[in-house]
Amino acid sequence: MTSFVITVPGTFVSDVADAVRCDIERKLASRHTEVSESEGLRLLAVNNDGTFSIRLEVEAPDKYEAELDAMGIVTAALKEAGISESDAPLGPSAVTGIDSGL
């Protein structure tokens, strides 16, 4: 298995309270580990226009599975925080880091 850092972009259609943002980060905290932390990446970055990026780490056999897993994890975390898919549409994910342990 390889550790991938995946960036998932999106847009909050309406304002999201700081408490909700903290809740999202708390739900994803276990996915912000050694590779992403060592690169100084923020787990959740929100811009003034409502666009955001979530950077999380997943273990997967390949890039395709890593991106699928990351999208599922982010979607679930947003839903658990009370944000529907229509309130925070996501863009295509991208691999932004890889640690194969070599």
C-alpha positions in Angstrom: 0.0 0.0 0.0 1.0 3.6 -0.7 0.2 6.7 1.2 -1.4 9.4 -1.0 -2.1 13.0 -0.1 -5.3 13.8 -2.0 -6.6 17.4 -2.5 -10.4 17.6 -2.9 -11.6 21.1 -3.9 -15.1 22.4 -3.5 -17.3 25.4 -2.9 -19.5 26.3 0.1 -22.6 27.7 -1.6 -23.5 29.6 1.5 -21.6 30.7 4.6 -20.4 28.0 6.9 -20.0 28.7 10.6 -16.6 28.4 12.2 -18.0 25.7 14.4 -19.0 23.6 11.4 -15.6 24.1 9.8 -14.0 22.8 13.1 -16.4 19.9 13.1 -15.3 19.0 9.5 -11.6 19.2 10.5 -12.3 17.1 13.6 -14.0 14.4 11.5 -11.0 14.3 9.1 -8.2 14.7 11.6 -7.2 11.1 11.5 -6.5 11.5 7.8 -4.1 14.4 8.3 -1.0 12.4 9.2 2.8 12.2 8.7 3.1 12.9 5.0 0.6 15.8 4.8 1.8 17.3 8.1 5.4 17.1 7.2 4.6 19.1 4.1 2.9 21.8 6.2 -0.4 21.3 4.4 -3.6 22.5 6.1 -6.4 19.9 6.3 -9.1 22.4 5.4 -8.4 25.7 3.7 -11.3 28.0 3.0 -11.1 31.1 0.8 -13.1 34.3 1.1 -15.2 33.4 -1.9 -16.3 30.1 -0.3 -14.1 27.9 -2.3 -12.1 25.4 -0.2 -9.6 22.6 -0.4 -9.4 19.6 1.8 -6.1 17.7 1.9 -6.1 14.3 3.4 -4.0 11.2 3.4 -5.3 7.8 2.3 -3.7 4.4 2.0 -4.5 2.7 -1.3 -2.9 0.4 -3.9 -3.1 3.0 -6.6 -4.0 6.6 -7.5 -7.4 5.7 -8.7 -8.5 4.0 -5.5 -6.9 6.7 -3.4 -8.9 9.4 -5.2 -12.1 7.4 -4.9 -11.5 6.8 -1.2 -10.8 10.4 -0.5 -13.9 11.6 -2.3 -16.0 9.2 -0.2 -14.3 10.2 3.0 -14.8 14.0 2.3 -18.5 13.5 1.2 -19.2 11.5 4.4 -17.5 14.1 6.6 -19.4 17.0 5.1 -22.7 15.1 5.4 -22.0 14.2 9.1 -21.3 17.9 9.6 -24.8 18.7 8.2 -23.7 19.9 4.8 -25.4 18.4 1.8 -23.7 17.8 -1.6 -25.7 20.6 -3.1 -24.5 23.0 -0.4 -20.8 22.1 -1.0 -20.3 20.7 -4.5 -16.9 19.0 -4.9 -14.5 19.3 -7.8 -12.2 16.6 -9.2 -9.7 15.3 -6.7 -6.0 15.3 -7.4 -3.0 13.5 -6.0 -0.7 16.1 -4.4 1.7 13.8 -2.6 2.9 10.2 -2.5 4.9 8.2 0.1 5.6 4.7 -1.0 8.0 4.0 1.8 10.9 3.6 -0.5 
